[in-house]
Amino acid sequence: MNGENISPVLLASLVDSDCRTLEAREPARAMLCLEQLAEGNTWEEIAEATGFTFNQISKVKARHEMAIDVRRKQLAADGFEMAEGLRLLAKQKLEMLANNPDALAKVNIRDLVLSYGIAVDKGMQALGENKVVVEHKAGKPSLEDAMKAIADARAALQKEAVEI
C-alpha cells in the first residue's frame, strides 16, 4: 500500500486509536485491514493479507466501524462516478456505430438487444422499479406438454379413423 492509496478517513481513525491497541503496534497492517474491510473482502482474505486472526480483525472492525462506513460510501461514490464515465463513453461509441453502416452490419443483433435489455433493467432498478428476472429454460417439453401432445395426436387420429 503506497501513500496515494491511503484513505484519510481510515488514517484519521487509526491515528486516534488508543496506544495500547493492535493498530498502534501494527499501523501498516491495521490500515490494510481497515481498507480491506471497507472494500468488503472476506475474513479469510483479510487474514491472509494481514496475518491477523479472526478475533483481531473483529476488534479492529468494531473500533473503526464509523470510519469503515464512511470509506465504503466513498468507494461506492467512486464506482458510480466511474460507471457514469463508462456510460458516456458507451453512448459515444453507439453514436459512432450508428453513423458507420459497415461497422453496424458486423454487429450481431443479439449483442445489441441483450445490451439494450440490461441497460433498461439497470435504469429501472435505479428508479426503484420492479426487478426483471430472465429465466432461460431448456427446450425439453414437460410431462404435461408430452401428455397433451399424445392426447391431441390420438384425437386427430380418431377424426380420420373409419369405423369397421
DRENPA-3360 file (N, C-alpha, C; in nm, 2 decimals, always signed):
BEGIN
1 = MNGENISP = +0.09/-0.12/+0.00/+0.00/+0.00/+0.00/+0.09/+0.12/+0.00 ~ +0.08/+0.21/-0.10/+0.16/+0.33/-0.11/+0.08/+0.45/-0.06 ~ +0.15/+0.56/-0.04/+0.09/+0.68/+0.02/-0.03/+0.73/-0.05 ~ -0.04/+0.72/-0.18/-0.15/+0.78/-0.25/-0.28/+0.70/-0.24 ~ -0.27/+0.58/-0.19/-0.39/+0.49/-0.18/-0.45/+0.49/-0.04 ~ -0.38/+0.57/+0.05/-0.43/+0.57/+0.19/-0.55/+0.66/+0.21 ~ -0.65/+0.61/+0.26/-0.77/+0.68/+0.29/-0.75/+0.78/+0.41 ~ -0.78/+0.91/+0.39/-0.76/+1.00/+0.50/-0.86/+0.97/+0.62;
9 = VLLASLVD = -0.98/+0.92/+0.58/-1.08/+0.88/+0.69/-1.03/+0.77/+0.77 ~ -0.97/+0.67/+0.71/-0.92/+0.55/+0.78/-0.80/+0.59/+0.86 ~ -0.71/+0.67/+0.80/-0.59/+0.71/+0.86/-0.62/+0.79/+0.99 ~ -0.72/+0.88/+0.98/-0.75/+0.96/+1.10/-0.81/+0.87/+1.21 ~ -0.89/+0.78/+1.17/-0.94/+0.68/+1.27/-0.83/+0.60/+1.34 ~ -0.73/+0.56/+1.26/-0.62/+0.48/+1.31/-0.53/+0.57/+1.40 ~ -0.51/+0.69/+1.36/-0.43/+0.78/+1.45/-0.49/+0.81/+1.58 ~ -0.62/+0.81/+1.58/-0.70/+0.84/+1.71/-0.71/+0.71/+1.80;
17 = SDCRTLEA = -0.65/+0.60/+1.75/-0.66/+0.48/+1.83/-0.58/+0.49/+1.96 ~ -0.63/+0.41/+2.06/-0.56/+0.40/+2.19/-0.42/+0.34/+2.16 ~ -0.32/+0.39/+2.23/-0.18/+0.34/+2.21/-0.16/+0.20/+2.25 ~ -0.26/+0.14/+2.32/-0.24/+0.00/+2.36/-0.30/-0.10/+2.26 ~ -0.36/-0.05/+2.15/-0.43/-0.14/+2.06/-0.33/-0.20/+1.96 ~ -0.39/-0.29/+1.89/-0.31/-0.36/+1.78/-0.28/-0.26/+1.67 ~ -0.37/-0.16/+1.65/-0.35/-0.06/+1.55/-0.22/+0.03/+1.58 ~ -0.20/+0.05/+1.70/-0.09/+0.13/+1.74/+0.04/+0.05/+1.73;
25 = REPARAML = +0.04/-0.07/+1.75/+0.16/-0.16/+1.74/+0.19/-0.20/+1.59 ~ +0.08/-0.21/+1.51/+0.10/-0.26/+1.37/+0.02/-0.17/+1.28 ~ +0.05/-0.04/+1.27/-0.03/+0.05/+1.19/-0.04/+0.02/+1.04 ~ +0.06/-0.03/+0.98/+0.05/-0.06/+0.84/-0.04/-0.18/+0.81 ~ -0.03/-0.28/+0.89/-0.12/-0.40/+0.87/-0.26/-0.36/+0.91 ~ -0.28/-0.28/+1.01/-0.41/-0.23/+1.06/-0.48/-0.15/+0.95 ~ -0.40/-0.06/+0.88/-0.45/+0.02/+0.77/-0.50/-0.07/+0.66 ~ -0.42/-0.17/+0.63/-0.45/-0.27/+0.52/-0.58/-0.34/+0.56;
33 = CLEQLAEG = -0.59/-0.38/+0.69/-0.71/-0.45/+0.74/-0.83/-0.36/+0.72 ~ -0.82/-0.23/+0.76/-0.94/-0.14/+0.75/-0.98/-0.12/+0.61 ~ -0.88/-0.10/+0.52/-0.91/-0.08/+0.38/-0.98/-0.20/+0.32 ~ -0.93/-0.32/+0.35/-1.00/-0.44/+0.30/-1.14/-0.46/+0.36 ~ -1.16/-0.43/+0.48/-1.29/-0.43/+0.54/-1.38/-0.34/+0.47 ~ -1.34/-0.22/+0.44/-1.42/-0.12/+0.36/-1.45/-0.17/+0.22 ~ -1.36/-0.24/+0.16/-1.38/-0.30/+0.03/-1.47/-0.42/+0.03 ~ -1.50/-0.47/+0.14/-1.59/-0.59/+0.15/-1.52/-0.72/+0.13;
41 = NTWEEIAE = -1.39/-0.72/+0.15/-1.32/-0.85/+0.14/-1.36/-0.95/+0.25 ~ -1.34/-1.08/+0.23/-1.38/-1.18/+0.33/-1.28/-1.18/+0.44 ~ -1.32/-1.24/+0.55/-1.23/-1.25/+0.67/-1.11/-1.33/+0.63 ~ -1.13/-1.43/+0.55/-1.01/-1.52/+0.51/-0.91/-1.44/+0.43 ~ -0.96/-1.35/+0.34/-0.87/-1.27/+0.25/-0.80/-1.17/+0.34 ~ -0.87/-1.11/+0.43/-0.80/-1.01/+0.52/-0.70/-1.08/+0.61 ~ -0.73/-1.20/+0.67/-0.64/-1.27/+0.75/-0.51/-1.31/+0.67 ~ -0.53/-1.35/+0.55/-0.42/-1.39/+0.46/-0.33/-1.27/+0.43;
49 = ATGFTFNQ = -0.39/-1.16/+0.40/-0.31/-1.04/+0.37/-0.24/-0.97/+0.48 ~ -0.31/-0.98/+0.60/-0.25/-0.91/+0.72/-0.18/-1.00/+0.82 ~ -0.22/-1.12/+0.82/-0.17/-1.21/+0.92/-0.24/-1.20/+1.05 ~ -0.35/-1.12/+1.05/-0.43/-1.11/+1.17/-0.53/-1.23/+1.19 ~ -0.56/-1.26/+1.31/-0.66/-1.37/+1.34/-0.80/-1.31/+1.32 ~ -0.90/-1.40/+1.32/-1.04/-1.36/+1.31/-1.07/-1.26/+1.43 ~ -1.03/-1.30/+1.55/-1.05/-1.21/+1.67/-0.99/-1.07/+1.65 ~ -0.87/-1.07/+1.60/-0.80/-0.94/+1.58/-0.88/-0.85/+1.48;
57 = ISKVKARH = -0.92/-0.92/+1.37/-0.99/-0.84/+1.27/-1.12/-0.79/+1.32 ~ -1.19/-0.88/+1.40/-1.32/-0.83/+1.46/-1.30/-0.71/+1.55 ~ -1.20/-0.71/+1.63/-1.17/-0.60/+1.72/-1.14/-0.47/+1.64 ~ -1.06/-0.48/+1.54/-1.02/-0.37/+1.46/-1.15/-0.31/+1.39 ~ -1.23/-0.40/+1.34/-1.36/-0.36/+1.28/-1.45/-0.29/+1.37 ~ -1.46/-0.34/+1.49/-1.55/-0.28/+1.59/-1.50/-0.14/+1.64 ~ -1.37/-0.13/+1.65/-1.32/+0.00/+1.69/-1.33/+0.11/+1.58 ~ -1.34/+0.07/+1.46/-1.33/+0.17/+1.35/-1.46/+0.16/+1.25;
65 = EMAIDVRR = -1.57/+0.11/+1.31/-1.69/+0.09/+1.23/-1.73/+0.21/+1.15 ~ -1.74/+0.33/+1.22/-1.78/+0.45/+1.15/-1.69/+0.49/+1.04 ~ -1.56/+0.48/+1.06/-1.46/+0.52/+0.95/-1.48/+0.42/+0.84 ~ -1.50/+0.29/+0.86/-1.52/+0.19/+0.76/-1.65/+0.23/+0.68 ~ -1.75/+0.27/+0.74/-1.88/+0.30/+0.67/-1.85/+0.43/+0.58 ~ -1.78/+0.53/+0.63/-1.75/+0.64/+0.55/-1.67/+0.60/+0.43 ~ -1.57/+0.52/+0.45/-1.49/+0.48/+0.34/-1.57/+0.40/+0.24 ~ -1.66/+0.31/+0.28/-1.75/+0.24/+0.19/-1.83/+0.33/+0.10;
73 = KQLAADGF = -1.88/+0.44/+0.16/-1.96/+0.53/+0.09/-1.87/+0.60/-0.02 ~ -1.74/+0.63/+0.02/-1.65/+0.69/-0.07/-1.62/+0.60/-0.19 ~ -1.60/+0.47/-0.16/-1.57/+0.37/-0.26/-1.69/+0.36/-0.35 ~ -1.81/+0.36/-0.30/-1.94/+0.35/-0.38/-1.95/+0.47/-0.47 ~ -1.92/+0.59/-0.42/-1.93/+0.71/-0.50/-1.83/+0.71/-0.61 ~ -1.71/+0.66/-0.58/-1.61/+0.64/-0.69/-1.66/+0.54/-0.80 ~ -1.72/+0.44/-0.75/-1.77/+0.34/-0.85/-1.88/+0.40/-0.94 ~ -1.97/+0.48/-0.88/-2.08/+0.54/-0.96/-2.02/+0.64/-1.05;
81 = EMAEGLRL = -1.92/+0.72/-1.01/-1.86/+0.81/-1.10/-1.79/+0.74/-1.22 ~ -1.73/+0.63/-1.19/-1.67/+0.56/-1.30/-1.78/+0.50/-1.39 ~ -1.88/+0.45/-1.33/-1.99/+0.40/-1.42/-2.05/+0.50/-1.51 ~ -2.07/+0.63/-1.46/-2.12/+0.73/-1.54/-2.02/+0.77/-1.65 ~ -1.89/+0.77/-1.63/-1.80/+0.79/-1.73/-1.80/+0.68/-1.84 ~ -1.82/+0.56/-1.79/-1.83/+0.45/-1.89/-1.96/+0.46/-1.97 ~ -2.06/+0.50/-1.90/-2.19/+0.51/-1.97/-2.18/+0.62/-2.08 ~ -2.12/+0.73/-2.06/-2.10/+0.83/-2.16/-2.01/+0.78/-2.27;
89 = LAKQKLEM = -1.91/+0.71/-2.24/-1.82/+0.65/-2.35/-1.90/+0.55/-2.43 ~ -1.98/+0.47/-2.37/-2.06/+0.37/-2.44/-2.16/+0.44/-2.53 ~ -2.22/+0.55/-2.48/-2.31/+0.63/-2.56/-2.24/+0.69/-2.69 ~ -2.12/+0.74/-2.67/-2.04/+0.79/-2.78/-2.01/+0.68/-2.88 ~ -1.97/+0.57/-2.83/-1.94/+0.45/-2.91/-2.06/+0.41/-2.99 ~ -2.18/+0.41/-2.93/-2.30/+0.37/-3.00/-2.33/+0.47/-3.11 ~ -2.31/+0.60/-3.09/-2.34/+0.70/-3.19/-2.24/+0.68/-3.31 ~ -2.11/+0.65/-3.28/-2.02/+0.62/-3.38/-2.06/+0.50/-3.46;
97 = LANNPDAL = -2.11/+0.40/-3.40/-2.16/+0.27/-3.46/-2.28/+0.30/-3.55 ~ -2.37/+0.39/-3.50/-2.49/+0.42/-3.58/-2.45/+0.50/-3.70 ~ -2.35/+0.57/-3.70/-2.30/+0.65/-3.82/-2.21/+0.58/-3.91 ~ -2.19/+0.45/-3.88/-2.10/+0.37/-3.97/-2.17/+0.24/-4.01 ~ -2.24/+0.24/-4.12/-2.32/+0.12/-4.16/-2.24/+0.00/-4.18 ~ -2.12/+0.01/-4.22/-2.04/-0.11/-4.24/-2.00/-0.18/-4.10 ~ -1.97/-0.10/-4.01/-1.94/-0.15/-3.87/-2.07/-0.20/-3.81 ~ -2.18/-0.13/-3.83/-2.31/-0.18/-3.77/-2.35/-0.31/-3.83;
105 = AKVNIRDL = -2.32/-0.33/-3.96/-2.36/-0.46/-4.02/-2.28/-0.58/-3.96 ~ -2.17/-0.55/-3.91/-2.08/-0.66/-3.85/-2.13/-0.69/-3.70 ~ -2.21/-0.61/-3.64/-2.25/-0.63/-3.50/-2.37/-0.73/-3.50 ~ -2.36/-0.83/-3.42/-2.47/-0.93/-3.40/-2.59/-0.86/-3.34 ~ -2.71/-0.88/-3.39/-2.83/-0.82/-3.33/-2.85/-0.87/-3.19 ~ -2.81/-0.99/-3.16/-2.83/-1.04/-3.02/-2.75/-0.96/-2.92 ~ -2.63/-0.91/-2.96/-2.55/-0.83/-2.87/-2.61/-0.69/-2.85 ~ -2.68/-0.64/-2.95/-2.74/-0.51/-2.93/-2.87/-0.52/-2.84;
113 = VLSYGIAV = -2.95/-0.63/-2.87/-3.07/-0.65/-2.79/-3.04/-0.68/-2.65 ~ -2.94/-0.77/-2.63/-2.90/-0.80/-2.49/-2.85/-0.68/-2.41 ~ -2.77/-0.60/-2.48/-2.72/-0.48/-2.41/-2.83/-0.38/-2.38 ~ -2.93/-0.37/-2.48/-3.05/-0.29/-2.45/-3.12/-0.33/-2.33 ~ -3.15/-0.46/-2.32/-3.23/-0.52/-2.21/-3.16/-0.49/-2.08 ~ -3.03/-0.51/-2.07/-2.95/-0.49/-1.95/-2.96/-0.34/-1.91 ~ -2.94/-0.25/-2.01/-2.95/-0.11/-1.98/-3.09/-0.07/-1.93 ~ -3.19/-0.12/-1.99/-3.33/-0.08/-1.95/-3.35/-0.14/-1.80;
121 = DKGMQALG = -3.31/-0.26/-1.78/-3.32/-0.32/-1.65/-3.25/-0.24/-1.54 ~ -3.13/-0.20/-1.57/-3.05/-0.12/-1.47/-3.11/+0.02/-1.45 ~ -3.16/+0.08/-1.56/-3.23/+0.21/-1.55/-3.35/+0.20/-1.46 ~ -3.43/+0.09/-1.48/-3.55/+0.07/-1.39/-3.51/+0.04/-1.25 ~ -3.40/-0.03/-1.23/-3.35/-0.05/-1.09/-3.32/+0.08/-1.02 ~ -3.25/+0.17/-1.10/-3.21/+0.30/-1.05/-3.33/+0.38/-1.01 ~ -3.44/+0.36/-1.08/-3.56/+0.43/-1.04/-3.64/+0.36/-0.93 ~ -3.60/+0.25/-0.89/-3.66/+0.17/-0.78/-3.78/+0.09/-0.83;
129 = ENKVVVEH = -3.78/+0.07/-0.96/-3.89/-0.01/-1.02/-3.87/-0.16/-1.00 ~ -3.97/-0.24/-1.04/-3.95/-0.39/-1.02/-3.83/-0.44/-1.09 ~ -3.77/-0.54/-1.03/-3.66/-0.61/-1.09/-3.71/-0.71/-1.19 ~ -3.64/-0.72/-1.31/-3.68/-0.82/-1.41/-3.58/-0.93/-1.40 ~ -3.64/-1.05/-1.40/-3.56/-1.17/-1.39/-3.58/-1.25/-1.52 ~ -3.48/-1.28/-1.59/-3.49/-1.35/-1.72/-3.45/-1.50/-1.68 ~ -3.54/-1.59/-1.71/-3.51/-1.73/-1.68/-3.50/-1.80/-1.82 ~ -3.39/-1.87/-1.84/-3.37/-1.95/-1.96/-3.40/-2.09/-1.93;
137 = KAGKPSLE = -3.49/-2.15/-2.01/-3.53/-2.29/-1.99/-3.48/-2.37/-2.10 ~ -3.45/-2.49/-2.08/-3.41/-2.58/-2.18/-3.53/-2.61/-2.27 ~ -3.50/-2.66/-2.39/-3.61/-2.68/-2.49/-3.68/-2.81/-2.46 ~ -3.66/-2.88/-2.35/-3.73/-3.00/-2.33/-3.87/-2.98/-2.29 ~ -3.97/-3.06/-2.34/-4.11/-3.04/-2.30/-4.13/-3.10/-2.16 ~ -4.23/-3.04/-2.09/-4.26/-3.10/-1.96/-4.35/-3.23/-1.98 ~ -4.37/-3.30/-1.87/-4.45/-3.42/-1.88/-4.59/-3.38/-1.92 ~ -4.64/-3.27/-1.87/-4.78/-3.23/-1.91/-4.79/-3.20/-2.06;
145 = DAMKAIAD = -4.68/-3.13/-2.11/-4.68/-3.10/-2.25/-4.68/-3.23/-2.34 ~ -4.60/-3.32/-2.30/-4.59/-3.45/-2.37/-4.73/-3.52/-2.37 ~ -4.79/-3.53/-2.25/-4.92/-3.60/-2.24/-5.03/-3.52/-2.32 ~ -5.02/-3.39/-2.33/-5.12/-3.32/-2.41/-5.09/-3.34/-2.56 ~ -4.97/-3.35/-2.60/-4.94/-3.38/-2.74/-4.98/-3.52/-2.78 ~ -4.97/-3.61/-2.69/-5.01/-3.75/-2.72/-5.17/-3.75/-2.73 ~ -5.23/-3.68/-2.64/-5.38/-3.68/-2.64/-5.43/-3.61/-2.77 ~ -5.36/-3.50/-2.81/-5.40/-3.43/-2.93/-5.38/-3.52/-3.05;
153 = ARAALQKE = -5.27/-3.60/-3.06/-5.24/-3.69/-3.17/-5.35/-3.80/-3.17 ~ -5.39/-3.85/-3.06/-5.49/-3.95/-3.06/-5.62/-3.90/-3.11 ~ -5.66/-3.78/-3.07/-5.78/-3.71/-3.11/-5.78/-3.69/-3.26 ~ -5.66/-3.65/-3.32/-5.65/-3.63/-3.46/-5.67/-3.76/-3.54 ~ -5.61/-3.87/-3.48/-5.62/-4.00/-3.55/-5.77/-4.05/-3.54 ~ -5.84/-4.02/-3.43/-5.98/-4.06/-3.42/-6.07/-3.99/-3.52 ~ -6.04/-3.87/-3.55/-6.12/-3.79/-3.65/-6.10/-3.86/-3.79 ~ -5.98/-3.91/-3.82/-5.95/-3.96/-3.95/-5.99/-4.11/-3.96;
161 = AVEI = -6.01/-4.17/-3.85/-6.04/-4.32/-3.85/-6.18/-4.35/-3.91 ~ -6.19/-4.46/-3.97/-6.31/-4.51/-4.03/-6.35/-4.63/-3.95 ~ -6.48/-4.63/-3.90/-6.53/-4.74/-3.82/-6.55/-4.86/-3.91 ~ -6.52/-4.98/-3.86/-6.54/-5.10/-3.94/-6.65/-5.18/-3.87;
% end
